[in-house]
Amino acid sequence: MKLTVLGASGGTGREVVRQALAAGHEVTAVVRKGARSLAAVAGADPGGGASGGKGRSAEGSSHRGGQGGGRGRLTVMTVEDLTNPAALGPVVKGRDALLFCPGLPGGGRPTGRLGAAAHALVRAARAAGVRRLLVVSTAPVGPLPPDEGVLGRAVSPVLRTVFKDVYAEAAAMESELAHSGLDWTVLRPGKLTNRRGKGRYRRRVGGNVPGTGTLARADLARAVLDLMDDPAVRGRTVGLGSARG
């Protein structure tokens, strides 16, 4: 499939790019302007073809990776402003699916941009005729599951108070998707880690999994790619958690 990964310079985005290439997909990785971001994504290319050199803006040409060993092809592109639909046009045109992996800010400070970026992405997708859009959000945006444990019920109110502005921003992003008319899916994992993935995960369509806890970025990336072409999760939220055992 032809995929665009937005937020590709972040921890989750890099892992999605890496796994998508390993699975043989053609990937356009959208990064922030700057050589460091480019180098980080280029390092995710299993073929090694995109390392070195310079990435180009969405308005120009792009830097392509190799296709050795049956792996996918990587194109790294920079976009000046993710809240500008016109700037996103070149990176979404002709794609089979758009995968948005934003990094949520820490310390309770909202970005003020997630809702605007989602709005721009929806407009760009509509203009390009792209239907499939999958976005990574966060578990506390959704309600606690009815079978949540005692610890989860005790901790959740604290988190939702401390990070209320961050979760409000993520909720605004989700709202843009819900009203888009596109084939969207929102993933709601718990706290993300850089630990080795288990190669599996828990999921609940339409709600959070109980005891969401932490989730390795590698397992989140696996879920992104697993659910990307799953018709059962279109127009739905999906809670994610680490597999037991």
Secondary structure, DSSP 8 states (H G I E B T S, - for coil): -EEEEETTTSHHHHHHHHHHHHTT-EEEEEE-SSHHHHHHHHTT-TT-TTSSS--EETTS--EE---GGG--EEEEEE-S-TT-HHHHHHHHTT-SEEEE-----STT---S-HHHHHHHHHHHHHHHT--EEEEE--GGGS---TT--HHHHHHHHHHHHHTHHHHHHHHHHHHHHHTS-SEEEEEE--EEE-S---S-EEEEETS--TT--EEEHHHHHHHHHHHTT-GGGTTEEEEEEE---
